[in-house]
């Protein structure tokens, strides 16, 4: 009896919050796109590319 009542409660609560998940996914998607754009801008800047190139160069100098 308890399990049936609990199952009904879960179904009702899931149906009541149906629209919220879509909005949360939309906000998360927009935030991820914004962060991705910012990360792209930072990683393609001249100073960062030079820094990454130096690190790789020094790594190969250490190996050989």
Gaussian input, Z-matrix of N, CA and C with variables (Angstrom, degrees):
# hf/3-21g

backbone

0 1
 N
 C     1     B1
 C     2     B2     1     A1
 N     3     B3     2     A2     1     D1
 C     4     B4     3     A3     2     D2
 C     5     B5     4     A4     3     D3
 N     6     B6     5     A5     4     D4
 C     7     B7     6     A6     5     D5
 C     8     B8     7     A7     6     D6
 N     9     B9     8     A8     7     D7
 C    10    B10     9     A9     8     D8
 C    11    B11    10    A10     9     D9
 N    12    B12    11    A11    10    D10
 C    13    B13    12    A12    11    D11
 C    14    B14    13    A13    12    D12
 N    15    B15    14    A14    13    D13
 C    16    B16    15    A15    14    D14
 C    17    B17    16    A16    15    D15
 N    18    B18    17    A17    16    D16
 C    19    B19    18    A18    17    D17
 C    20    B20    19    A19    18    D18
 N    21    B21    20    A20    19    D19
 C    22    B22    21    A21    20    D20
 C    23    B23    22    A22    21    D21
 N    24    B24    23    A23    22    D22
 C    25    B25    24    A24    23    D23
 C    26    B26    25    A25    24    D24
 N    27    B27    26    A26    25    D25
 C    28    B28    27    A27    26    D26
 C    29    B29    28    A28    27    D27
 N    30    B30    29    A29    28    D28
 C    31    B31    30    A30    29    D29
 C    32    B32    31    A31    30    D30
 N    33    B33    32    A32    31    D31
 C    34    B34    33    A33    32    D32
 C    35    B35    34    A34    33    D33
 N    36    B36    35    A35    34    D34
 C    37    B37    36    A36    35    D35
 C    38    B38    37    A37    36    D36
 N    39    B39    38    A38    37    D37
 C    40    B40    39    A39    38    D38
 C    41    B41    40    A40    39    D39
 N    42    B42    41    A41    40    D40
 C    43    B43    42    A42    41    D41
 C    44    B44    43    A43    42    D42
 N    45    B45    44    A44    43    D43
 C    46    B46    45    A45    44    D44
 C    47    B47    46    A46    45    D45
 N    48    B48    47    A47    46    D46
 C    49    B49    48    A48    47    D47
 C    50    B50    49    A49    48    D48
 N    51    B51    50    A50    49    D49
 C    52    B52    51    A51    50    D50
 C    53    B53    52    A52    51    D51
 N    54    B54    53    A53    52    D52
 C    55    B55    54    A54    53    D53
 C    56    B56    55    A55    54    D54
 N    57    B57    56    A56    55    D55
 C    58    B58    57    A57    56    D56
 C    59    B59    58    A58    57    D57
 N    60    B60    59    A59    58    D58
 C    61    B61    60    A60    59    D59
 C    62    B62    61    A61    60    D60
 N    63    B63    62    A62    61    D61
 C    64    B64    63    A63    62    D62
 C    65    B65    64    A64    63    D63
 N    66    B66    65    A65    64    D64
 C    67    B67    66    A66    65    D65
 C    68    B68    67    A67    66    D66
 N    69    B69    68    A68    67    D67
 C    70    B70    69    A69    68    D68
 C    71    B71    70    A70    69    D69
 N    72    B72    71    A71    70    D70
 C    73    B73    72    A72    71    D71
 C    74    B74    73    A73    72    D72
 N    75    B75    74    A74    73    D73
 C    76    B76    75    A75    74    D74
 C    77    B77    76    A76    75    D75
 N    78    B78    77    A77    76    D76
 C    79    B79    78    A78    77    D77
 C    80    B80    79    A79    78    D78
 N    81    B81    80    A80    79    D79
 C    82    B82    81    A81    80    D80
 C    83    B83    82    A82    81    D81
 N    84    B84    83    A83    82    D82
 C    85    B85    84    A84    83    D83
 C    86    B86    85    A85    84    D84
 N    87    B87    86    A86    85    D85
 C    88    B88    87    A87    86    D86
 C    89    B89    88    A88    87    D87
 N    90    B90    89    A89    88    D88
 C    91    B91    90    A90    89    D89
 C    92    B92    91    A91    90    D90
 N    93    B93    92    A92    91    D91
 C    94    B94    93    A93    92    D92
 C    95    B95    94    A94    93    D93
 N    96    B96    95    A95    94    D94
 C    97    B97    96    A96    95    D95
 C    98    B98    97    A97    96    D96
 N    99    B99    98    A98    97    D97
 C   100   B100    99    A99    98    D98
 C   101   B101   100   A100    99    D99
 N   102   B102   101   A101   100   D100
 C   103   B103   102   A102   101   D101
 C   104   B104   103   A103   102   D102
 N   105   B105   104   A104   103   D103
 C   106   B106   105   A105   104   D104
 C   107   B107   106   A106   105   D105
 N   108   B108   107   A107   106   D106
 C   109   B109   108   A108   107   D107
 C   110   B110   109   A109   108   D108
 N   111   B111   110   A110   109   D109
 C   112   B112   111   A111   110   D110
 C   113   B113   112   A112   111   D111
 N   114   B114   113   A113   112   D112
 C   115   B115   114   A114   113   D113
 C   116   B116   115   A115   114   D114
 N   117   B117   116   A116   115   D115
 C   118   B118   117   A117   116   D116
 C   119   B119   118   A118   117   D117
 N   120   B120   119   A119   118   D118
 C   121   B121   120   A120   119   D119
 C   122   B122   121   A121   120   D120
 N   123   B123   122   A122   121   D121
 C   124   B124   123   A123   122   D122
 C   125   B125   124   A124   123   D123
 N   126   B126   125   A125   124   D124
 C   127   B127   126   A126   125   D125
 C   128   B128   127   A127   126   D126
 N   129   B129   128   A128   127   D127
 C   130   B130   129   A129   128   D128
 C   131   B131   130   A130   129   D129
 N   132   B132   131   A131   130   D130
 C   133   B133   132   A132   131   D131
 C   134   B134   133   A133   132   D132
 N   135   B135   134   A134   133   D133
 C   136   B136   135   A135   134   D134
 C   137   B137   136   A136   135   D135
 N   138   B138   137   A137   136   D136
 C   139   B139   138   A138   137   D137
 C   140   B140   139   A139   138   D138
 N   141   B141   140   A140   139   D139
 C   142   B142   141   A141   140   D140
 C   143   B143   142   A142   141   D141
 N   144   B144   143   A143   142   D142
 C   145   B145   144   A144   143   D143
 C   146   B146   145   A145   144   D144
 N   147   B147   146   A146   145   D145
 C   148   B148   147   A147   146   D146
 C   149   B149   148   A148   147   D147
 N   150   B150   149   A149   148   D148
 C   151   B151   150   A150   149   D149
 C   152   B152   151   A151   150   D150
 N   153   B153   152   A152   151   D151
 C   154   B154   153   A153   152   D152
 C   155   B155   154   A154   153   D153
 N   156   B156   155   A155   154   D154
 C   157   B157   156   A156   155   D155
 C   158   B158   157   A157   156   D156
 N   159   B159   158   A158   157   D157
 C   160   B160   159   A159   158   D158
 C   161   B161   160   A160   159   D159
 N   162   B162   161   A161   160   D160
 C   163   B163   162   A162   161   D161
 C   164   B164   163   A163   162   D162
 N   165   B165   164   A164   163   D163
 C   166   B166   165   A165   164   D164
 C   167   B167   166   A166   165   D165
 N   168   B168   167   A167   166   D166
 C   169   B169   168   A168   167   D167
 C   170   B170   169   A169   168   D168
 N   171   B171   170   A170   169   D169
 C   172   B172   171   A171   170   D170
 C   173   B173   172   A172   171   D171
 N   174   B174   173   A173   172   D172
 C   175   B175   174   A174   173   D173
 C   176   B176   175   A175   174   D174
 N   177   B177   176   A176   175   D175
 C   178   B178   177   A177   176   D176
 C   179   B179   178   A178   177   D177
 N   180   B180   179   A179   178   D178
 C   181   B181   180   A180   179   D179
 C   182   B182   181   A181   180   D180
 N   183   B183   182   A182   181   D181
 C   184   B184   183   A183   182   D182
 C   185   B185   184   A184   183   D183
 N   186   B186   185   A185   184   D184
 C   187   B187   186   A186   185   D185
 C   188   B188   187   A187   186   D186
 N   189   B189   188   A188   187   D187
 C   190   B190   189   A189   188   D188
 C   191   B191   190   A190   189   D189

   B1=1.4555
   B2=1.5158
   B3=1.3311
   B4=1.4653
   B5=1.5256
   B6=1.3443
   B7=1.4610
   B8=1.5244
   B9=1.3330
   B10=1.4624
   B11=1.5258
   B12=1.3364
   B13=1.4629
   B14=1.5284
   B15=1.3319
   B16=1.4680
   B17=1.5293
   B18=1.3160
   B19=1.4595
   B20=1.5246
   B21=1.3416
   B22=1.4659
   B23=1.5131
   B24=1.3238
   B25=1.4652
   B26=1.5210
   B27=1.3108
   B28=1.4614
   B29=1.5238
   B30=1.3301
   B31=1.4661
   B32=1.5200
   B33=1.3161
   B34=1.4688
   B35=1.5233
   B36=1.3192
   B37=1.4604
   B38=1.5235
   B39=1.3162
   B40=1.4655
   B41=1.5247
   B42=1.3160
   B43=1.4592
   B44=1.5260
   B45=1.3168
   B46=1.4617
   B47=1.5252
   B48=1.3236
   B49=1.4584
   B50=1.5234
   B51=1.2974
   B52=1.4565
   B53=1.5247
   B54=1.3208
   B55=1.4609
   B56=1.5110
   B57=1.3079
   B58=1.4585
   B59=1.5218
   B60=1.3139
   B61=1.4561
   B62=1.5242
   B63=1.3196
   B64=1.4560
   B65=1.5213
   B66=1.3132
   B67=1.4586
   B68=1.5237
   B69=1.3200
   B70=1.4644
   B71=1.5194
   B72=1.3238
   B73=1.4624
   B74=1.5294
   B75=1.3223
   B76=1.4679
   B77=1.5239
   B78=1.3174
   B79=1.4653
   B80=1.5242
   B81=1.3181
   B82=1.4647
   B83=1.5175
   B84=1.3236
   B85=1.4622
   B86=1.5179
   B87=1.3219
   B88=1.4670
   B89=1.5252
   B90=1.3259
   B91=1.4683
   B92=1.5293
   B93=1.3210
   B94=1.4640
   B95=1.5248
   B96=1.3232
   B97=1.4687
   B98=1.5279
   B99=1.3170
   B100=1.4618
   B101=1.5133
   B102=1.3144
   B103=1.4635
   B104=1.5208
   B105=1.3149
   B106=1.4618
   B107=1.5220
   B108=1.3252
   B109=1.4670
   B110=1.5150
   B111=1.3091
   B112=1.4606
   B113=1.5227
   B114=1.3199
   B115=1.4612
   B116=1.5273
   B117=1.3250
   B118=1.4672
   B119=1.5294
   B120=1.3294
   B121=1.4639
   B122=1.5217
   B123=1.3238
   B124=1.4662
   B125=1.5210
   B126=1.3351
   B127=1.4627
   B128=1.5211
   B129=1.3161
   B130=1.4611
   B131=1.5243
   B132=1.3182
   B133=1.4582
   B134=1.5257
   B135=1.3239
   B136=1.4616
   B137=1.5220
   B138=1.3215
   B139=1.4648
   B140=1.5213
   B141=1.3272
   B142=1.4599
   B143=1.5267
   B144=1.3356
   B145=1.4601
   B146=1.5216
   B147=1.3242
   B148=1.4585
   B149=1.5335
   B150=1.3244
   B151=1.4619
   B152=1.5271
   B153=1.3209
   B154=1.4580
   B155=1.5294
   B156=1.3241
   B157=1.4639
   B158=1.5177
   B159=1.3371
   B160=1.4660
   B161=1.5264
   B162=1.3008
   B163=1.4684
   B164=1.5265
   B165=1.3208
   B166=1.4711
   B167=1.5239
   B168=1.3236
   B169=1.4630
   B170=1.5294
   B171=1.3150
   B172=1.4686
   B173=1.5235
   B174=1.3125
   B175=1.4674
   B176=1.5111
   B177=1.3478
   B178=1.4580
   B179=1.5214
   B180=1.3126
   B181=1.4642
   B182=1.5345
   B183=1.3090
   B184=1.4638
   B185=1.5310
   B186=1.3283
   B187=1.4630
   B188=1.5292
   B189=1.3229
   B190=1.4708
   B191=1.4676
   A1=110.85
   A2=116.17
   A3=120.48
   A4=111.14
   A5=116.80
   A6=120.57
   A7=111.73
   A8=117.21
   A9=120.00
   A10=110.96
   A11=116.03
   A12=120.72
   A13=110.31
   A14=116.37
   A15=120.59
   A16=110.57
   A17=117.96
   A18=122.16
   A19=110.27
   A20=117.25
   A21=120.54
   A22=111.40
   A23=117.02
   A24=121.12
   A25=110.91
   A26=116.82
   A27=120.48
   A28=111.77
   A29=116.66
   A30=120.43
   A31=110.03
   A32=118.03
   A33=121.33
   A34=111.45
   A35=117.27
   A36=119.85
   A37=110.86
   A38=117.79
   A39=120.59
   A40=110.25
   A41=117.68
   A42=120.83
   A43=111.14
   A44=118.01
   A45=121.23
   A46=111.73
   A47=118.07
   A48=121.71
   A49=112.73
   A50=117.71
   A51=121.42
   A52=113.18
   A53=118.77
   A54=121.51
   A55=113.92
   A56=117.58
   A57=120.30
   A58=111.65
   A59=118.11
   A60=119.49
   A61=111.03
   A62=117.62
   A63=120.71
   A64=110.54
   A65=117.51
   A66=120.80
   A67=111.20
   A68=116.87
   A69=119.84
   A70=110.71
   A71=117.81
   A72=120.64
   A73=110.48
   A74=117.22
   A75=120.56
   A76=110.66
   A77=117.35
   A78=120.84
   A79=110.06
   A80=117.29
   A81=120.84
   A82=112.26
   A83=117.03
   A84=121.41
   A85=111.40
   A86=116.61
   A87=120.47
   A88=110.39
   A89=117.09
   A90=120.42
   A91=110.80
   A92=117.76
   A93=121.12
   A94=111.31
   A95=116.62
   A96=119.90
   A97=111.00
   A98=116.73
   A99=120.33
   A100=111.72
   A101=117.02
   A102=120.96
   A103=110.65
   A104=117.22
   A105=121.15
   A106=111.67
   A107=116.89
   A108=120.77
   A109=112.08
   A110=115.92
   A111=120.70
   A112=111.10
   A113=116.85
   A114=121.37
   A115=111.04
   A116=116.67
   A117=120.86
   A118=110.67
   A119=116.36
   A120=120.57
   A121=111.10
   A122=116.61
   A123=120.49
   A124=110.05
   A125=117.27
   A126=120.54
   A127=113.14
   A128=118.87
   A129=120.83
   A130=112.43
   A131=117.66
   A132=119.48
   A133=109.34
   A134=116.36
   A135=121.46
   A136=112.74
   A137=117.15
   A138=119.51
   A139=111.85
   A140=117.96
   A141=121.23
   A142=110.41
   A143=117.51
   A144=119.91
   A145=110.83
   A146=116.98
   A147=120.79
   A148=110.72
   A149=116.15
   A150=120.39
   A151=111.40
   A152=117.26
   A153=121.40
   A154=110.26
   A155=116.65
   A156=120.42
   A157=111.94
   A158=117.27
   A159=121.03
   A160=111.35
   A161=116.88
   A162=120.98
   A163=110.17
   A164=116.86
   A165=120.49
   A166=110.25
   A167=117.07
   A168=121.22
   A169=111.03
   A170=116.71
   A171=120.67
   A172=111.26
   A173=116.52
   A174=119.93
   A175=112.06
   A176=116.80
   A177=119.64
   A178=111.82
   A179=118.34
   A180=121.13
   A181=109.84
   A182=116.90
   A183=121.19
   A184=110.41
   A185=116.99
   A186=120.64
   A187=112.43
   A188=116.92
   A189=118.88
   A190=110.16
   D1=-43.59
   D2=-179.79
   D3=-62.10
   D4=-40.56
   D5=-177.89
   D6=-65.38
   D7=-39.39
   D8=178.44
   D9=-63.50
   D10=-43.85
   D11=-179.86
   D12=-64.37
   D13=-42.39
   D14=179.99
   D15=-65.70
   D16=-39.19
   D17=178.93
   D18=-63.41
   D19=-42.29
   D20=177.48
   D21=-62.54
   D22=-40.78
   D23=178.76
   D24=-62.61
   D25=-42.75
   D26=-179.95
   D27=-64.77
   D28=-40.36
   D29=179.09
   D30=-65.36
   D31=-42.92
   D32=179.22
   D33=-63.82
   D34=-43.97
   D35=-178.00
   D36=-68.50
   D37=-35.08
   D38=178.33
   D39=-67.70
   D40=-39.24
   D41=179.36
   D42=-68.56
   D43=-33.40
   D44=-178.56
   D45=-70.80
   D46=-26.70
   D47=-176.65
   D48=-104.17
   D49=17.47
   D50=-174.56
   D51=-59.93
   D52=-42.45
   D53=-177.49
   D54=-74.31
   D55=-24.04
   D56=-177.51
   D57=-66.64
   D58=-37.34
   D59=-177.00
   D60=-64.54
   D61=-36.76
   D62=178.77
   D63=-64.00
   D64=-43.72
   D65=178.63
   D66=-65.57
   D67=-38.70
   D68=179.01
   D69=-65.57
   D70=-40.64
   D71=177.09
   D72=-63.72
   D73=-39.86
   D74=-179.96
   D75=-63.57
   D76=-45.17
   D77=179.09
   D78=-64.26
   D79=-42.09
   D80=178.41
   D81=-63.45
   D82=-39.21
   D83=178.84
   D84=-65.91
   D85=-43.76
   D86=178.58
   D87=-64.06
   D88=-41.77
   D89=178.96
   D90=-64.43
   D91=-41.45
   D92=179.32
   D93=-65.15
   D94=-39.77
   D95=177.95
   D96=-65.90
   D97=-41.71
   D98=177.88
   D99=-63.08
   D100=-43.61
   D101=178.56
   D102=-65.63
   D103=-39.85
   D104=178.06
   D105=-62.59
   D106=-41.85
   D107=177.46
   D108=-63.75
   D109=-43.12
   D110=178.11
   D111=-63.74
   D112=-44.30
   D113=178.96
   D114=-62.54
   D115=-40.38
   D116=177.96
   D117=-61.55
   D118=-45.02
   D119=-179.74
   D120=-62.06
   D121=-42.98
   D122=-178.70
   D123=-66.69
   D124=-47.00
   D125=-174.92
   D126=-71.29
   D127=-20.82
   D128=178.91
   D129=-99.16
   D130=6.21
   D131=176.69
   D132=-72.40
   D133=153.79
   D134=-175.60
   D135=-59.39
   D136=-43.47
   D137=-176.47
   D138=-65.98
   D139=-39.01
   D140=179.87
   D141=-70.66
   D142=-41.48
   D143=177.73
   D144=-61.68
   D145=-39.33
   D146=177.48
   D147=-65.26
   D148=-42.34
   D149=178.99
   D150=-62.59
   D151=-44.53
   D152=179.12
   D153=-64.17
   D154=-41.91
   D155=177.30
   D156=-60.80
   D157=-41.41
   D158=178.04
   D159=-63.30
   D160=-42.85
   D161=179.89
   D162=-62.04
   D163=-44.52
   D164=179.85
   D165=-65.83
   D166=-43.78
   D167=179.18
   D168=-59.55
   D169=-47.03
   D170=179.82
   D171=-64.87
   D172=-34.96
   D173=176.81
   D174=-63.20
   D175=-42.58
   D176=177.95
   D177=-70.97
   D178=-34.08
   D179=176.37
   D180=-63.73
   D181=-36.65
   D182=179.92
   D183=-67.76
   D184=-37.11
   D185=-177.61
   D186=-74.42
   D187=-34.28
   D188=-174.37
   D189=-109.69

